[in-house]
Amino acid sequence: MKPGSVLHRRHQRADGGFPAIPGGESNSQSTGLATVALRVAGIGPRVATATGLSPLDYLSSLSRRDGSIPYDTGSSPTPVWSTAQALLGLTARSKLLDLGPGHAPGLNTLSGPRLRWRIRLD
């Protein structure tokens, strides 16, 4: 078991997301940042809970028709900020790390039950 996976299992909620504080409710910002950490640690975001839901499932469940991702299912006090942090979680690991010379940046297609985006990050 990789370091960090125990912490991951302990704090991930049944909906696949992560809370701002232990025992709290999932939100898009915490889930986006936790997903970045999981990718960089080499664990990956597809690790699911006992319910079968992953952080990617949680983030995609929040997506709106206008492309925004609210803070949680009931509120969106900072829609630009929460969308930006959620998108970090939906970004491929190779885009989060400097892979050095020879790496060709390009389009990354992200998809889930309710979303499909093409993001250019270079």
N, C-alpha and C positions, 0 to 999 in steps of 0.2 A: 504494500500500500504506500503510495507516494505521500511525502509530507504535505500537509495542507488538506488532504482528502478527509482526514478526521474532522478538522475544523469545518470543512465544507459540509459534511454530513450532519454535524451537530447544529448548524445554524440555518441550513436550507429549509424552507417551509414546504408543506405538502403541495402547494400550488406551483412549486419549482423555483420560486423567487427567493430573495434574501431580504431580511429586515435591516433597518438602520441600527437597531440595537437588539441584542439577543432576546428572543421571546416576542419581539414586535411583529408587526404585519409586513409582508413583502411590499417593496416599492421599486419602481423602475430605476431610480438612481443607484440604490444599493445593489440591485441585481446586475445592472450594467457594469458597475465597478468590480463586483465580485467575479463576474464572468471574465473580465480582463485579467484579474489575478489568476483565475483557474487556467486560462489559456497560457499565460506567461509561465506558470508553474508546470506546464506540460500535462495537466490533468484533463483539460478540455471542458467545454460547457455542456456536453451532451450527457453528463452524469445525471441520472434521473433519481427522483425520490422514490419511495415505496409506491407512490401513486402512479409512477411512470412519467411524471412531468419533469422537464429540465428547465434551467434558467431561460433557454431560448423559447420554450413553450410559454413561459410566463410573460416574457417581453412581447412576444407576438400576440398574445391574448389581449394585451392592452392597446395595440395599435388602432389608430382611428383612420377614417377615410381620407382625412387631409394630410396623412403621413406623420402626424404627431403621436407621441407616446406620453400619456399623462403619468403623473407621479404614482397613482394607484387607481383602482377601479372607481373610487369615489371622489377624487379631487385632482386638480391640475393647477396648483398655485404658480408654478414656474414652467410653463409648457416648453419653452425653448431649451431651458436648462435640463429638464428631465428627458426630453427627446435626445439631446446631445449625449447625455451620459448613457442612455439606453443604447444608442447607436454605437458607442464605444464597445459595449458588450456584444453587439451583433457584428462587429468587425473581425475579420479573419486574423488569426495569430500572426501570420506573415506580415500583415499591415501594421501590427502593433510593435514589431521588433525591427531593428535595422539588420537586415540580412546581409548587408555588405555588397561589394561589387558583384555585378552579374545578375542581381535580382531585378527583374523587370516588373515595375509596378503596373497595375492595370485595373480593369473593372472587376468588381467582386459582386456576385449576385447573392442576395440574401432572401430566403423565403421561409414561410411558415404558414400555418393554417389561415391567417388573415392578412399576410403581407407579402409583398414581393418588391424589392428595391434593387436598383443598380446604383452603386456608389463608387465614385472615383475619388480615391484618397491620395493621389499624387499630384 
